[in-house]
Amino acid sequence: TNDTGNNKNSNTPEERKIMYIGGKTVEEFASHWLSKHEQEHNQTTTTTTTSPTSSRLNNNTSQFELFDVITTLEVIEHVPNPSSLLYAATSLLKPGGILFVSTINRTAKSYGVAIVGAEYVTGMVPVGTHDWNHFWSPEEVRGMVCGSGAGAGDSGGTMKQIAVNGMVVNPLNMEWSLDASDVDVNWIGAYQKKE
């Protein structure tokens, strides 16, 4: 946990900016911090037939701090149950809070760029880092976050998608930009918890 009020020297410039406007940051890894919340959800979904919105998980949410913003950036393609992870993340948002999710789309182009190009051709990431079957489209993530009524990620209609953009690199100058018309490889979505 990085409480920006404690030690200015240990915080990043971004955290110091957040501290300046009166906020704090908390940095944890999904496998550590959200996993406890995810385990609560998994226990609930296997031991009760009630909907996630009326589950023991939501009744116990008060034991966790609620946040204005949660980010799961380049995480869900690496976890065994992304639906449950995203459900846990949304349940930790304050009303009006925003969840940012970035991942890689499951397309032929993403296979060429993220696996063949990044792993085998350039060696930017180790071979085996990605599994194309674990890439997620914007529609699939919207279903997990906003709820399609089909499983653990169903937030009971408490979330709404507010933006989706591709994260596109210009190979000539290696500058990144957001492009709503190109979500073929890396993309980021923003989802807001309803008030």
Buried (B, 14 or more C-beta within 10 A) or exposed (E): EBEBEEEEEEBEEEBEEBBEEEEBBEEEEBEEBBBEBBEBBBEBBEEEEEEBBEBBBBEBBEEBEBBEBBBBEBBBBBBEBBBBBBBBBBBBBBEEBBBBBBBBBBBEEBBBBBBEBBBEEEEEEEEEEBEBEBBBBBEBBBBBBBBEEEBBBBBBEBBBBEEBBBBBEEEEEEEEEEEEEBBBBBBBBBBBBEE
